[in-house]
Amino acid sequence: MSTITIPAAVVPYIRGGAQLQIAGAAEQLSTVIGETMHRGVAPVGEQRRLLRAWALVDLLGWPDEIAGQVELDVHEHREALLGALKGSADRLAHLIADEPDDRQRASREEDLQALREFEGTGLRAVEHDQQMAVTARMPGDVVELLRGALYADLERACEDMPSTEPKTRASWAGVLRRIEQTRSALDVIGWASPSEQQPVTLAVDATMIEALERDAEQWEWASEQERIESAEGRARAASHLARIESFLARIESFLASLAEPRAPTTLMIPVSALALVREGEHEAWSDISEAIDSGVHPRECARRLRAVCELLDLIGWSKDDEPSEDVDAIEHAGAVKEVALPILETLTTAVSEMRDGDPEKVKAESELRLLSDVRAQACEALGG
């Protein structure tokens, strides 16, 4: 996930642009309802634009009084965010052109400049990081489905081109970018369908994945239409859907394997484990004393001593002053890992020597599991 921070000054304009998207998508949806009923084709594009813009406004906040910067996931809200930026920038440009008041016009020009800077620096920088391609072997039938999906995307992009001459770069940039991305993808897999499509090893980029996802939505819809689709047609649609989902699942699994695991942000020591950790701390005193006697550098001994003391300050030096609730020791993970080990070894030996059914063995096994879990959390927090 790539998170971007939208400056407070830009938030109201992106919100306004997203609200314009909602109104526009709703209007388009209403105009195609009749055609939808006649053709039996779901208005997926209009519905998706409406829902995505709605989700973006939900994140930004609906009331215009809301202030402050907002963080969002660019990958999740990319389409709605770009549309909101374009709509808001176009509206500001018209307002500037018609504004007779010099001060008001200058203020709006500053706002437009802030929008442009956000789009040109912050957003594009994150988008550049997102353009990651995964090399994969795409089955022949999936290549055919992708080709059809890309042709459909290209057709939609051409339909979305402004009907007037390009007055500003912003009014055409989005459409031209979609056309260029789709053209590049078709160049890779081939524009024409061979008599028998062979598997293709290629770099699967965001354009291809998004095209397949949109195609999957259409096939899923078709597979459920009992009134207008034959059983054979629904089965074919379900088969296409399954092939696309299978391929995308492989890509998603591969990307997930590349993601670095996040280090835990907490290391909770249960109240029931505090005495065990404290016992390990007391063992550490002897280890540190022996280290001093054996000539270990005083600085290292002082470091270990300080770590032990700070952990005891946290969990209590004795039963009488220990906390009554679980303790977060994430800042002392190294000390927890170190002091727990000798107690775990002692408990493991004790359990192995006790008879089955012995109440003391049950207690020792419980303590062993408890402390093992605490130390495992400490190891995870330290990266292993």
Secondary structure as the mmCIF struct_conf table of DSSP 4:
data_model
#
loop_
_struct_conf.conf_type_id
_struct_conf.id
_struct_conf.beg_label_comp_id
_struct_conf.beg_label_asym_id
_struct_conf.beg_label_seq_id
_struct_conf.end_label_comp_id
_struct_conf.end_label_asym_id
_struct_conf.end_label_seq_id
STRN STRN1 THR A 3 ILE A 6
HELX_LH_PP_P HELX_LH_PP_P1 PRO A 7 PRO A 7
TURN_TY1_P TURN_TY1_P1 ALA A 8 VAL A 10
HELX_RH_AL_P HELX_RH_AL_P1 VAL A 11 ARG A 39
TURN_TY1_P TURN_TY1_P2 GLY A 40 GLY A 40
HELX_RH_AL_P HELX_RH_AL_P2 VAL A 44 LEU A 60
BEND BEND1 TRP A 62 PRO A 63
TURN_TY1_P TURN_TY1_P3 ASP A 64 GLU A 65
BEND BEND2 GLY A 68 GLY A 68
STRN STRN2 VAL A 70 ASP A 73
HELX_RH_AL_P HELX_RH_AL_P3 VAL A 74 ASP A 98
HELX_RH_AL_P HELX_RH_AL_P4 ASP A 102 GLU A 117
HELX_RH_PI_P HELX_RH_PI_P1 PHE A 118 LEU A 123
HELX_RH_AL_P HELX_RH_AL_P5 ARG A 124 GLN A 130
STRN STRN3 VAL A 134 MET A 138
HELX_RH_AL_P HELX_RH_AL_P6 GLY A 140 GLU A 159
TURN_TY1_P TURN_TY1_P4 ASP A 160 ASP A 160
BEND BEND3 MET A 161 MET A 161
BEND BEND4 SER A 163 THR A 164
BEND BEND5 THR A 168 THR A 168
HELX_RH_AL_P HELX_RH_AL_P7 ARG A 169 ILE A 189
BEND BEND6 TRP A 191 ALA A 192
HELX_LH_PP_P HELX_LH_PP_P2 SER A 193 PRO A 194
BEND BEND7 SER A 195 GLU A 196
HELX_LH_PP_P HELX_LH_PP_P3 GLN A 197 PRO A 199
STRN STRN4 VAL A 200 VAL A 204
HELX_RH_AL_P HELX_RH_AL_P8 ALA A 206 SER A 223
TURN_TY1_P TURN_TY1_P5 GLU A 224 GLU A 224
TURN_TY1_P TURN_TY1_P6 GLU A 226 ILE A 228
BEND BEND8 GLU A 229 GLU A 229
HELX_RH_AL_P HELX_RH_AL_P9 ALA A 231 LEU A 258
BEND BEND9 ALA A 259 ALA A 259
HELX_LH_PP_P HELX_LH_PP_P4 GLU A 260 PRO A 264
BEND BEND10 THR A 265 THR A 265
STRN STRN5 MET A 268 ILE A 269
HELX_RH_AL_P HELX_RH_AL_P10 VAL A 271 ASP A 293
TURN_TY1_P TURN_TY1_P7 SER A 294 GLY A 295
HELX_RH_AL_P HELX_RH_AL_P11 PRO A 298 ILE A 315
BEND BEND11 TRP A 317 SER A 318
HELX_RH_3T_P HELX_RH_3T_P1 LYS A 319 ASP A 321
BEND BEND12 GLU A 322 GLU A 322
BEND BEND13 SER A 324 GLU A 325
STRN STRN6 VAL A 327 ASP A 328
HELX_RH_3T_P HELX_RH_3T_P2 ILE A 330 HIS A 332
HELX_RH_AL_P HELX_RH_AL_P12 ALA A 333 GLU A 353
BEND BEND14 MET A 354 MET A 354
HELX_LH_PP_P HELX_LH_PP_P5 ARG A 355 ARG A 355
TURN_TY1_P TURN_TY1_P8 ASP A 356 GLY A 357
HELX_RH_AL_P HELX_RH_AL_P13 PRO A 359 ALA A 381
TURN_TY1_P TURN_TY1_P9 LEU A 382 GLY A 383
#
